[in-house]
Amino acid sequence: MKPRHKNRISLEGNGMDDKAADIRKDGFVIRGAANWDLLCWEMKKLWSQPMILVFLLLCIAFQIFLAAEDRYFEPGGDYAIYVARMTKETGRRMGREFTEAMDGAGKNMRNMDAKDETLPWEKQDGEGQDRQKRNGQEQVREKQDGQKQDRQEQNEQRKEGQAQDRQDQDGQIAAQAKREQESLYRERFLRETADREDIFADYSCMKLADGLLRQFYITGLAARMMERKYEKQQEAVDLLAERKDSLDVSSAGMTQPVADALFQTQCRMLITEAMVLAMLMALSVSGSERTARTHLTVCVTRTGRKIRYVKAAAGLMSALAAYGMLAVSAVGFFALIWYPAPDWGASISSQFHHMSLAGTELPFITWKPFTIGEYLLAVVGMGSMVVMLFYVLAFCLGLWIKSAWGGFVLLILLVAVNFQVIMMAGDSLQWELYLCAQWTPAGLWWSQNQWFTDMLISGAVPWQECATAALWAALCLILLAVSFHHMKKEDIN
């Protein structure tokens, strides 16, 4: 029987049938199955690995645990929800109208308290007398009819009546306690929002820059770059002052804990889990032939090696899909258990939200005005860039060193070295080296809680996180092209 074509090969060893694997050498055209079918096939093989699914489920469970811990095991969660309900009546912007609305809400609460001044058990006296009267009438009627009730049945009825009385009293006591708690919340809310002014009205970024330069002994090129950065930031501050964003209530005194729970706990864990999962997927698809010992069959020709293009795309799409699932579960569960807090339409630069540096609280100033919801979407979007960067780096390492676990360990070591350089440069006051070491995927991931801000001493230019992501996206594309070019000519033995 004649072969169908001299340039066609069968890839049965890679788990595909002849029909789906009939590849033409001079065009990367798959006969009998479209490129999309092969892509779906590779994604199916990747997701069929138990390791991927188990890790994904563990990540989701851990996110739920962290969100529940911040909500139910830390004090103040109920107060944040109270503030969210109050701002629907008073508005989210502090000022004269806000104060008038608070006074109106206070009068309504005092009227409700005046109606319920009697104790719960005192309210039950009338009901108890009526019940006794009815019981007496029933007894007279029974005597007239000549019927005798069993003593045990009477005792049971008496116990049921007493249990009902206790239930009613407990309900009234709980309602009274709730009103008292809300009264305390209102007093706290009034204290936290009283006499607030726009902190950006006379805010000076150059004054902050001078303080940072003196405190951390920053000189030379690093000092000049930071001065230029804070000159640019003054424009953003002036815009925030014009919009009066710092007067947004957000969650009042619970704004910082809620923001920390969302951005420093949930978002950081989301990006970290997706980053690790992306590296595992990249190393899995880049070394799948060697793991299955089919590389001698698949990579015997350049045509066979082109399947790795499809594998790379399948792994990247799977990594982004996993990131999407983790993001939906993390943000969705957080919003569910904190509802109606936080106020997603409030400004992220509220004066209740701040950054900390060396024990000093500084305003959270972004390069453009963001609401909390918009800032969350921006962070999740930038997180997808981090996931893609680490995926490409891991995939290229897997191609070069030809070992999945070896590539994973090497990538972790490179990240550790990056952090060591950052710490040593900061301790030795080598600020130029310190700033350069921030321009890496690891530095981009670590600075997540300061994205789209001046990043304090870790930032050298405006929008540094965007510039870092763009730079490394270009470098990763070059690295990927070089890796694929090397793969075409490498010795497969």
For each residue, the residues with C-beta under 8 A, 3 or more apart:
1:
2:
3: 6 8
4: 8 22
5: 8 24
6: 3
7: 24 25 26 303
8: 3 4 5 22 23 24 25 31
9: 21 23 300 301 303 304
10: 18 21 22
11: 14 16 21 23 297 298 304 307
12: 15 16 17 18 21 297
13: 292 294 297 298
14: 11 21 289 292 294 297 298 307
15: 12 45 292
16: 11 12 20 21 38 41
17: 12 20 21
18: 10 12 21 22
19: 22 31 32 33
20: 16 17 30 32 33 37 38 41
21: 9 10 11 12 14 16 17 18 30
22: 4 8 10 18 19 30 31 32
23: 8 9 11 28 29 30 31 303 304 306 307
24: 5 7 8 27 28 29 30 31 303
25: 7 8 301 302 303
26: 7
27: 24
28: 23 24 35 303 306 309
29: 23 24
30: 20 21 22 23 24 33 34 35 37 38
31: 8 19 22 23 24
32: 19 20 22
33: 19 20 30 37 38 41
34: 30 37 38
35: 28 30 38 39 310
36: 39 40
37: 20 30 33 34 40 41
38: 16 20 30 33 34 35 41 42 307 310
39: 35 36 42 43 310 313 314 317
40: 36 37 43 44
41: 16 20 33 37 38 44 45
42: 38 39 45 46 285 310 311 314 315
43: 39 40 46 47 314 317 318
44: 40 41 47 48
45: 15 41 42 48 49 288
46: 42 43 49 52 281 284 285 314 315 318
47: 43 44 52 53 318
48: 44 45
49: 45 46 52 53 284
50: 53 54
51: 54 55 280
52: 46 47 49 55 56 277 280 281 284 318 322
53: 47 49 50 56 57
54: 50 51 57 58
55: 51 52 58 59 276 277 280
56: 52 53 59 60 277 322 325 326
57: 53 54 60 61
58: 54 55 61 62
59: 55 56 62 63 273 274 277 326
60: 56 57 63 64 325 326 329
61: 57 58 64 65
62: 58 59 65 66 269 273
63: 59 60 66 67 266 269 270 273 326 329 330 333
64: 60 61 67 68 329 333
65: 61 62 68 69
66: 62 63 69 70 265 266 269
67: 63 64 70 71 261 265 266 330 333 334 337
68: 64 65 71 72 73 337
69: 65 66 72 73 74
70: 66 67 73 74 77 257 261 265
71: 67 68 74 77 261 337 338
72: 68 69 77 337
73: 68 69 70
74: 69 70 71 77 257 261
75:
76: 79 80 253 254 257
77: 70 71 72 74 80 81 254 338
78: 81 82 181 185
79: 76 82 83 185 188 252 253 254
80: 76 77 83 84 251 252 254 257 258 338 341 342
81: 77 78 84 85 338 339 340 341
82: 78 79 85 86 182 185 189
83: 79 80 86 87 185 189 249 251 252 254 341
84: 80 81 87 88 251 340 341 342 343
85: 81 82 88 89 340
86: 82 83 89 90 102 105 186 189
87: 83 84 90 91 92 249 343
88: 84 85 340
89: 85 86 101 105
90: 86 87 98 101 102 105 249
91: 87 97 98 101
92: 87 248 249 250 343 345 346
93: 97 98 244 247 248 249
94: 98 99 193 196 247 248 249
95: 98 99 247
96: 99 100
97: 91 93 100 101
98: 90 91 93 94 95 101 102 193 249
99: 94 95 96 102 103
100: 96 97 103 104
101: 89 90 91 97 98 104 105
102: 86 90 98 99 105 106 189 190 193
103: 99 100 106 107
104: 100 101 107 108
105: 86 89 90 101 102 108 109 186
106: 102 103 109 110 186 190
107: 103 104 110 111
108: 104 105 111 112
109: 105 106 112 113 179 182 183 186
110: 106 107 113 114
111: 107 108 114 115
112: 108 109 115 116 179
113: 109 110 116 117 179 183
114: 110 111 117
115: 111 112
116: 112 113 175 176 179
117: 113 114
118: 122 123
119: 122 123
120: 123 124 168 169 171 172 173 176
121: 124 125 169 172
122: 118 119 125
123: 118 119 120 126 127 172
124: 120 121 127 128 165 168 169
125: 121 122 128 129
126: 123 129 130
127: 123 124 130 131 165 168
128: 124 125 131 132 165
129: 125 126 132 133
130: 126 127 133 134
131: 127 128 134 135 161
132: 128 129 135 136
133: 129 130 136 137
134: 130 131 137 138
135: 131 132 138 139
136: 132 133 139 140
137: 133 134 140 141
138: 134 135 141 142
139: 135 136 142 143
140: 136 137 143 144
141: 137 138 144 145
142: 138 139 145 147 148 149
143: 139 140 146
144: 140 141
145: 141 142
146: 143
147: 142
148: 142
149: 142 153 154
150: 153 154
151: 154 155
152: 155 156
153: 149 150 156 157
154: 149 150 151 157 158
155: 151 152 158 159
156: 152 153 159 160
157: 153 154 160 161
158: 154 155 161 162
159: 155 156 162 163
160: 156 157 163 164
161: 131 157 158 164 165
162: 158 159 165 166
163: 159 160 166 167
164: 160 161 167 168
165: 124 127 128 161 162 168 169
166: 162 163 169 170
167: 163 164 170 171
168: 120 124 127 164 165 171 172
169: 120 121 124 165 166 172 173
170: 166 167 173 174
171: 120 167 168 174 175
172: 120 121 123 168 169 175 176
173: 120 169 170 176 177
174: 170 171 177 178
175: 116 171 172 178 179
176: 116 120 172 173 179 180
177: 173 174 180 181
178: 174 175 181 182
179: 109 112 113 116 175 176 182 183
180: 176 177 183 184
181: 78 177 178 184 185
182: 82 109 178 179 185 186
183: 109 113 179 180 186 187
184: 180 181 187 188
185: 78 79 82 83 181 182 188 189
186: 86 105 106 109 182 183 189 190
187: 183 184 190 191
188: 79 184 185 191 192 252 253
189: 82 83 86 102 185 186 192 193 252
190: 102 106 186 187 193 194
191: 187 188 194
192: 188 189 252 253 352
193: 94 98 102 189 190 196 249 252
194: 190 191
195:
196: 94 193 247 351
197: 201
198: 201 241 244 246 247
199: 203 246 351 363
200: 203 237 238 240 241 245 246 349 363
201: 197 198 241
202:
203: 199 200 237 241 363
204: 207 208 234
205: 208 209 230 231 233 234 237 454
206: 209 210 227 230 231 234
207: 204 210 211
208: 204 205 211 212 230 362
209: 205 206 212 213 226 227 229 230
210: 206 207 213 214
211: 207 208 214 215
212: 208 209 215 216 218 226 357 456 457
213: 209 210 216 217 218 219 223 226 227
214: 210 211 217
215: 211 212 358
216: 212 213 429 431 457
217: 213 214 429
218: 212 213 222 223 226 429 431 457
219: 213 222 223 431
220: 223 224 431 432
221: 224 225 432
222: 218 219 225 226 431 432 434 435 460
223: 213 218 219 220 226 227 431
224: 220 221 227 228
225: 221 222 228 229 435 460 461
226: 209 212 213 218 222 223 229 230 457 459 460
227: 206 209 213 223 224 230 231
228: 224 225 231 232 461
229: 209 225 226 232 233 454 459 460 461 462
230: 205 206 208 209 226 227 233 234 454
231: 205 206 227 228 234
232: 228 229 235 236 462
233: 205 229 230 236 237 365 367 454 462
234: 204 205 206 230 231 237 238
235: 232 238 239
236: 232 233 239 240 365 366 367 368
237: 200 203 205 233 234 240 241 365
238: 200 234 235 241 242
239: 235 236 242 243 368 369
240: 200 236 237 243 245 246 347 349 365 369
241: 198 200 201 203 237 238 244 246
242: 238 239
243: 239 240 347 369
244: 93 198 241 247
245: 200 240 248 347 349 350 369
246: 198 199 200 240 241 347 349 350 351 363
247: 93 94 95 196 198 244 350 351
248: 92 93 94 245 343 346 347 350
249: 83 87 90 92 93 94 98 193 252 343 346 350 352
250: 92 255 258 342 343 346 347 350 352 353 372
251: 80 83 84 254 255 258 341 342 343 352
252: 79 80 83 188 189 192 193 249 255 352
253: 76 79 188 192 352
254: 76 77 79 80 83 251 257 258 341
255: 250 251 252 258 259 342 350 352 353
256: 259 260 352 353 354
257: 70 74 76 80 254 260 261
258: 80 250 251 254 255 261 262 338 341 342
259: 255 256 262 263 264 342 348 353 372
260: 256 257 263 264 265
261: 67 70 71 74 257 258 264 265 266 334
262: 258 259 265 266 267 334 342 376
263: 259 260 266 267 268 375 376 379 448 449
264: 259 260 261 267 268 449
265: 66 67 70 260 261 262 268 269
266: 63 66 67 261 262 263 269 270 330 331 334
267: 262 263 264 270 271 330 376 379 380 383 448
268: 263 264 265 271 272 448 449
269: 62 63 66 265 266 272 273 330
270: 63 266 267 273 274 323 326 327 330 380 383
271: 267 268 274 275 383 386 387 445 448
272: 268 269 275 276 445
273: 59 62 63 269 270 276 277 326
274: 59 270 271 277 278 319 322 323 326 327 383 387
275: 271 272 278 279 386 387 390 445
276: 55 272 273 279 280
277: 52 55 56 59 273 274 280 281 319 322 323 326
278: 274 275 281 282 319 322 323 387 388 390 391 394
279: 275 276 282 283 390 391 394 408 411
280: 51 52 55 276 277 283 284 408
281: 46 52 277 278 284 285 315 318 319 322 391
282: 278 279 285 286 315 316 319 390 391 392 394 395 398
283: 279 280 286 287 394 395 397 398 404 405 407 408
284: 46 49 52 280 281 287 288 291 315 404
285: 42 46 281 282 288 311 312 314 315 395 398
286: 282 283 308 311 312 315 394 395 396 397 398 399 404 407
287: 283 284 290 291 398 402 403 404 407
288: 45 284 285 291 292 311
289: 14 292 293 294 295 298 299
290: 287 293 295 402 403
291: 284 287 288 404
292: 13 14 15 288 289
293: 289 290 296
294: 13 14 289 297 298
295: 289 290 298 299 492
296: 293 299 300 492
297: 11 12 13 14 294 300 304
298: 11 13 14 289 294 295 304 305 307
299: 289 295 296 304 305 492
300: 9 296 297 304 492
301: 9 25 304 305
302: 25 305 306 488
303: 7 9 23 24 25 28 306
304: 9 11 23 297 298 299 300 301 307
305: 298 299 301 302 308 487 488
306: 23 28 302 303 309 310
307: 11 14 23 38 298 304 310 311
308: 286 305 311 312 399 484 487
309: 28 306 312 313 484
310: 35 38 39 42 306 307 313 314
311: 42 285 286 288 307 308 314 315
312: 285 286 308 309 315 316 395 480
313: 39 309 310 316 317
314: 39 42 43 46 285 310 311 317 318
315: 42 46 281 282 284 285 286 311 312 318 319 391 395
316: 282 312 313 319 320 388 391 392
317: 39 43 313 314 320 321
318: 43 46 47 52 281 314 315 321 322
319: 274 277 278 281 282 315 316 322 323 387 388 391
320: 316 317 323 324 384 387 388
321: 317 318 324 325
322: 52 56 274 277 278 281 318 319 325 326
323: 270 274 277 278 319 320 326 327 383 384 387
324: 320 321 327 328
325: 56 60 321 322 328 329
326: 56 59 60 63 270 273 274 277 322 323 329 330
327: 270 274 323 324 330 331 380 383
328: 324 325 331 332
329: 60 63 64 325 326 332 333
330: 63 67 266 267 269 270 326 327 333 334
331: 266 327 328 334 335 376 380
332: 328 329 335 336
333: 63 64 67 329 330 336 337
334: 67 261 262 266 330 331 337 338
335: 331 332 338 339
336: 332 333 339
337: 67 68 71 72 333 334
338: 71 77 80 81 258 334 335 341 342
339: 81 335 336
340: 81 84 85 88
341: 80 81 83 84 251 254 258 338
342: 80 84 250 251 255 258 259 262 338 346 372
343: 84 87 92 248 249 250 251 346 372
344: 371 372 373 376
345: 92 371 372 373
346: 92 248 249 250 342 343 350 371 372
347: 240 243 245 246 248 250 350 369 370 371 372
348: 259 353 364 366 370 371 372 374 375
349: 200 240 245 246 353 363 364 365 366 369 370
350: 245 246 247 248 249 250 255 346 347 353 364
351: 196 199 246 247 354 363
352: 192 249 250 251 252 253 255 256
353: 250 255 256 259 348 349 350 363 364
354: 256 351 361 362 363 364
355: 361 362 363 364 449 450 453 456
356: 359 360 361 362
357: 212 360 362 456 457
358: 215
359: 356
360: 356 357
361: 354 355 356
362: 208 354 355 356 357 456
363: 199 200 203 246 349 351 353 354 355
364: 348 349 350 353 354 355 453
365: 233 236 237 240 349 453 454
366: 236 348 349 369 370 375 452 453
367: 233 236 452 453 454 462 463
368: 236 239 452
369: 239 240 243 245 347 349 366
370: 347 348 349 366 374 375 378 452
371: 344 345 346 347 348 374 375
372: 250 259 342 343 344 345 346 347 348 375 376
373: 344 345 376 377
374: 348 370 371 377 378
375: 263 348 366 370 371 372 378 379 452
376: 262 263 267 331 344 372 373 379 380
377: 373 374 380 381
378: 370 374 375 381 382 451 452
379: 263 267 375 376 382 383 448 451
380: 267 270 327 331 376 377 383 384
381: 377 378 384 385
382: 378 379 385 386 448 451 465 466 469
383: 267 270 271 274 323 327 379 380 386 387 448
384: 320 323 380 381 387 388
385: 381 382 388 389 469 473
386: 271 275 382 383 389 390 441 444 445 448 469
387: 271 274 275 278 319 320 323 383 384 390 391
388: 278 316 319 320 384 385 391 392 473 476
389: 385 386 392 393 441 444 469 472 473 476
390: 275 278 279 282 386 387 393 394 411 441 445
391: 278 279 281 282 315 316 319 387 388 394 395
392: 282 316 388 389 395 396 476 477 479 480
393: 389 390 396 397 411 441 476 479
394: 278 279 282 283 286 390 391 397 398 407 408 411
395: 282 283 285 286 312 315 391 392 398 399 480 483
396: 286 392 393 399 400 476 479 480 483
397: 283 286 393 394 400 401 407 410 411
398: 282 283 285 286 287 394 395 401 402 403 404 407
399: 286 308 395 396 402 483 484 486 487
400: 396 397 407 483 486
401: 397 398 406 407 410
402: 287 290 398 399
403: 287 290 398 406 407
404: 283 284 286 287 291 398 407 408
405: 283 408 409
406: 401 403 409 410
407: 283 286 287 394 397 398 400 401 403 404 410 411
408: 279 280 283 394 404 405 411 412
409: 405 406 412 413
410: 397 401 406 407 413 414
411: 279 390 393 394 397 407 408 414 415
412: 408 409 415 416
413: 409 410 416 417
414: 410 411 417 418 442
415: 411 412 418 419 442
416: 412 413 419 420
417: 413 414 420 421
418: 414 415 421 422 437 440 442 443
419: 415 416 422 423 442 446
420: 416 417 423 424
421: 417 418 424 425 433 437
422: 418 419 425 426 434 437 438 443
423: 419 420 426 427
424: 420 421 427 428 430
425: 421 422 428 430 431 433 434 437
426: 422 423 429 430 431 434
427: 423 424
428: 424 425
429: 216 217 218 426
430: 424 425 426 433 434
431: 216 218 219 220 222 223 425 426 434 435 457
432: 220 221 222 435 436
433: 421 425 430 436 437
434: 222 422 425 426 430 431 437 438 457
435: 222 225 431 432 438 439 458 459 460
436: 432 433 439
437: 418 421 422 425 433 434 440 443
438: 422 434 435 443 447 455 458 459 460 464 468
439: 435 436 443 464 467 468 471
440: 418 437 443 444 468 472
441: 386 389 390 393 444 445 468 472
442: 414 415 418 419 445 446
443: 418 422 437 438 439 440 446 447 458 468
444: 386 389 440 441 447 448 465 468 469 472
445: 271 272 275 386 390 441 442 448
446: 419 442 443
447: 438 443 444 450 451 455 458 459 465
448: 263 267 268 271 379 382 383 386 444 445 451
449: 263 264 268 355
450: 355 447 453 455 456 458 459
451: 378 379 382 447 448 465
452: 366 367 368 370 375 378 463 465
453: 355 364 365 366 367 450 456 459
454: 205 229 230 233 365 367 459 462
455: 438 447 450 458 459 464 465
456: 212 355 357 362 450 453 459
457: 212 216 218 226 357 431 434
458: 435 438 443 447 450 455
459: 226 229 435 438 447 450 453 454 455 456 464
460: 222 225 226 229 435 438 464
461: 225 228 229 464 467
462: 229 232 233 367 454
463: 367 452 466 467
464: 438 439 455 459 460 461 467 468
465: 382 444 447 451 452 455 468 469
466: 382 463 469 470
467: 439 461 463 464 470 471
468: 438 439 440 441 443 444 464 465 471 472
469: 382 385 386 389 444 465 466 472 473
470: 466 467 473 474
471: 439 467 468 474 475
472: 389 440 441 444 468 469 475 476
473: 385 388 389 469 470 476 477
474: 470 471 477 478
475: 471 472 478 479
476: 388 389 392 393 396 472 473 479 480
477: 392 473 474 480 481
478: 474 475 481 482
479: 392 393 396 475 476 482 483
480: 312 392 395 396 476 477 483 484
481: 477 478 484 485
482: 478 479 485 486
483: 395 396 399 400 479 480 486 487
484: 308 309 399 480 481 487 488
485: 481 482 488 489
486: 399 400 482 483 489 490
487: 305 308 399 483 484 490
488: 302 305 484 485
489: 485 486
490: 486 487
491:
492: 295 296 299 300
493:
